[in-house]
């Protein structure tokens, strides 16, 4: 895979319809030139919206795209709904301005050119990943850790 030319963000690639990124895109993002933020998971770009939420549809593709792991199935789960309610309650009750500005809503569905999808906050990313499998959750945790400690994918 090392010698393989990666396709730019927005191009369909791979068996799961995921998107690969190249070094130039990492540079553009680091320099603030990229059009939309993202991070890498299993060499797939995971898009973010303007509020920093992560695209659940991209995470689904990175997980392997099994029918049983579709985001709508996770969103119908009682425990998922309960967690979303708790996150919304905390948002309303927090007095910490930094926490209030973190994400207005833990989950939104956007429709439009280049941004279509369901976007969730970091806590819901972890919950979705754990719902899929412990192995996938470890991959998500490690990707976030690399992003936080090294500032790159």
Secondary structure, DSSP 8 states (H G I E B T S, - for coil): -TTS----TTS--STT------HHHHHHHHTT--SS-EEEETTEEEEB-TTS-EEHHHHHHHHT--GGG-HHHHHHSHHHHHHHHHHHHHHHH---HHHHHH-S-SEEEE-STTT-EEEE-HHHHHHHHHHH-HHHHHHHHHHHHHHHHHS--
